[in-house]
């Protein structure tokens, strides 16, 4: 229980630190294209994920929903690290080790974020269990595709910036390996199971809305 409470506190600390660092580094880099309203909505939205996730982790550590929400909210840390990488490249012309880690994390964390937020959060909500054993393939198959995307993203040959155009050689990259989004065939093969997982994750919600009580009956 002590570990869960400490983890809950760290989620909030890391979230606030990520938001603050990202805003500060953005100001140091200078004006970039972006919608302030959209940024505010994203910040508040992920902030709700962090707060609710931290509360669940502290009070219901056995429920994976809290851990999923917490992990999803920490995408702001990955964003802050990528902004740091952009700042270092713009101001120094060459990356340091933290900049490399930051842009490397951004090459694969987004796949993990999408899987957690769009597949496993709705599929396991609210008690952290599948609606029934029949839903196990809906959880496993997208997970395999998601793991493949994460590995390919982590081993990409060249790491690229997002808002600022720069490239950094990946120290653990495979020569010639492009980003998943730049390989239509691979993206299609791995994207289909992930899409099925997104649709499957929402299915129990549709059933519950269409026929009240069907979610409980299917367990």
PyMOL commands that set and color helices and strands:
alter all, ss='L'
color gray80, all
select helices_A, chain A and resi 2-29+36-59+64-73+75-92+97-106+109-124+133-154+180-182+184-210+214-217
alter helices_A, ss='H'
color red, helices_A
select strands_A, chain A and resi 158-160+167-169
alter strands_A, ss='S'
color yellow, strands_A
deselect
rebuild
show_as cartoon
